[in-house]
Amino acid sequence: MEYIYGALLLHKLGQEVTESSLTKVIAATGVQVDESKVKTLIAALQGVDISSELANASAVATAPASGSAATPAKEEKKKEEAPSESAAGLSALFG
């Protein structure tokens, strides 16, 4: 995760996200740099517009908030059913 954070930091500061720059950022934290992770991340970011992806990510993050309104309605139905089931169980006990 720290490699992604490093890439985001470089992007935020307007620096080019390269193997060299990312390695320097990770090394500056005092962590031993895993070159394979650096190369994998840089390869994955080839041709990716980070600004556009960040804008899309914030749009997606707001979508679940509107969908969460449906969840309480389902919970209310479960709560309504529960008393009738428990009442039926009590009537079986007391005939």
N, C-alpha and C positions, 0 to 999 in steps of 0.2 A: 504494500500500500504506500510505503514511503516513496517509492519510485514514481508513482502516479502523482503524489503530492509534490514531489520535486519538479515534475514536468509542468504541473499546474502553476507552481510558483514561478518558474521560468517564463511561462506564457504570460502570466499576470504582470511580470516586470518588463515585458516586451522583448525578452531575449529569445533567441532561436533555441528550440529544443533539439539538441544534438547529443550524441553519445558523450562527447567531451564535457559539455556544459552540465549534463545530468550527473555524470560521474563526479564532477566537482561539487555539485550541490549535496549529493549524498555523502561524499567524503567529508564535507564540512560539518556534518552532524556527528562525526566521530564513529560512524558505523562502517564496517568493512563492506566495500562495494562488491556486489555480485555482477560481474560483467555480462553474464548471460541474461540476467533480468534487464539490464540496461539495453542490451541489443534487442531483446524481444520487445520491449516497450517502444523503442525507437522504430522498429520495423512495423509494429502495430499502428503507430501514429502517422506513417507515411501516407500522404494524401488526405489526411483528416484535418478539417477546419475546426480547431479546438473551440473557437468563439461560437461558432454555429452549434456545435454539439452541446456546449454549456447552456446556450439559449434554449435548445430543445429539451435539455434535462430539467430546466426550471419549469418549462411548460408541462412536462409529464408529471413533475412532482406535485403540481396543483390539481391534477386530474383525480387522484384518489380521494381528495378532500370532498369533492362533490359526490362521489360514490359512497362515502361513509354514511350519508343520510339514510340510505336504504337499510343499513344494518340494524338500527334501533327498531324499525318496523318489524323485522323478522324476530327480534328478541321479544317484542311485545306479544306477537302471536304465540311464541313459546310460553310466555308467562300466562297468557289466557288459557292455554290448553292444560297447563300444569294443575291448576286448582280443580278443574273438572275431573281429571284423572285421579287426583288424590281423594276427591269426594266419592268417586265410584269405589275406590278401594276401601274407604271407611264404611260405606253402606254394605259392602260384602261382609265386613266384620260383624256388624250389628244387625244384619238381616233386615 
